[in-house]
């Protein structure tokens, strides 16, 4: 099947299929007469695997490593477990950062409710942002 058919059957764009082929996640054959990329049902299964892995947060490079293990006959499952185990604390920390950001944004929106709009005057760019407390500690000079 051609790029567009694989994309349609896999529920992705043709550019996504081409990207995965460039990244060596898919290995299409070349049509001998016109050079078109031709994909098999195995490529469709692989594309679906890639989509599942992406939904779990794996990067293209990590998916390539996983597929390489599998292609060599080695179980990639220990690698998959290790990758997720190391990634999960990072994700939880990022969620906490985003929750804190959302809280700051809500505080800003509430405090800006009654403030008038201002025009830049050479000393001020945007009074709304400038009125928000600076969280970075300032270093006092003795």
C-alpha positions in Angstrom: 0.0 0.0 0.0 1.1 3.6 -0.6 1.7 6.3 2.0 -1.8 7.7 1.8 -3.5 4.4 2.2 -1.3 3.4 5.2 -2.0 6.8 6.7 -5.8 6.5 6.2 -5.9 2.9 7.6 -3.7 4.0 10.5 -5.6 7.1 11.3 -2.7 9.5 10.8 -1.5 11.9 8.2 0.6 11.0 5.2 3.3 13.3 6.6 3.3 11.3 9.8 3.9 8.1 7.9 6.7 9.8 5.9 8.2 11.1 9.2 8.2 7.7 10.8 9.8 6.2 7.6 12.5 8.9 7.7 13.1 8.1 11.4 13.5 4.4 10.5 10.5 3.3 12.5 8.8 2.0 9.4 10.7 0.3 6.6 8.9 0.6 3.3 10.0 -1.1 0.1 10.5 0.9 -3.1 8.4 0.3 -6.2 10.9 -0.7 -8.8 9.2 1.3 -11.6 8.3 4.6 -9.9 10.2 4.7 -6.6 7.1 5.1 -4.5 7.3 3.9 -1.0 5.2 0.7 -0.5 4.1 -0.4 2.9 2.9 -3.8 4.1 0.3 -5.0 6.6 3.3 -5.4 9.0 4.0 -1.7 8.6 0.4 -1.0 9.5 0.7 -3.1 12.7 4.0 -1.3 13.5 2.3 2.1 12.9 -0.4 1.1 15.4 2.3 0.1 17.9 4.0 3.4 17.4 0.8 5.3 18.1 0.2 3.3 21.3 3.8 4.0 22.4 3.4 7.7 21.6 0.2 7.8 23.7 2.3 6.5 26.6 4.7 9.3 26.2 7.6 7.5 24.5 9.8 9.6 22.2 10.6 8.6 18.6 14.1 7.7 19.7 12.8 5.5 22.5 10.4 3.8 20.2 13.2 3.2 17.7 15.2 1.5 20.6 12.2 -0.6 21.5 11.6 -1.7 18.0 15.3 -2.4 17.5 15.2 -4.8 20.5 12.2 -6.5 19.1 13.6 -6.8 15.6 16.7 -8.4 17.1 14.6 -11.0 18.9 15.2 -9.5 22.3 12.3 -8.6 24.6 12.0 -4.8 24.9 9.8 -5.1 27.9 12.5 -4.5 30.5 13.6 -1.4 28.6 9.9 -0.2 28.4 9.5 -0.7 32.2 12.7 1.2 33.0 11.8 4.1 30.7 8.4 4.5 32.2 9.7 4.1 35.7 12.2 6.9 35.2 9.8 9.1 33.3 6.8 9.0 35.7 8.5 11.1 38.5 9.4 13.7 35.9 5.8 13.8 34.6 4.5 14.2 38.2 6.9 17.1 38.8 5.9 18.7 35.5 2.2 18.4 36.5 3.0 20.1 39.9 4.7 22.9 38.0 1.7 23.3 35.7 -0.7 23.3 38.6 1.3 26.0 40.3 1.3 28.0 37.0 -2.4 27.7 36.7 -2.8 28.9 40.3 -0.6 32.0 39.6 -2.6 32.7 36.4 -5.9 32.5 38.3 -4.5 34.9 41.0 -3.4 37.3 38.3 -6.7 37.2 36.5 -8.5 37.9 39.8 -6.2 40.7 40.8 -6.4 42.3 37.3 -10.2 42.3 37.2 -10.6 45.9 38.3 -7.3 47.3 37.0 -7.5 49.6 34.0 -5.6 49.1 30.8 -2.5 51.3 30.5 -0.4 52.4 27.6 3.4 52.0 27.5 5.0 55.3 28.6 8.7 54.5 28.5 8.7 53.4 32.1 6.0 50.8 32.0 5.3 48.1 29.4 2.2 46.4 30.8 0.9 47.4 34.2 -0.9 44.1 34.7 2.2 42.0 34.5 4.3 44.6 36.4 1.8 44.6 39.2 2.2 40.9 39.7 4.6 40.1 42.6 8.1 39.1 41.5 8.9 35.6 42.7 12.6 35.8 42.1 14.5 36.9 45.1 16.5 40.1 44.6 20.1 40.1 45.8 20.7 43.0 48.1 24.0 44.8 47.8 25.7 45.8 51.1 
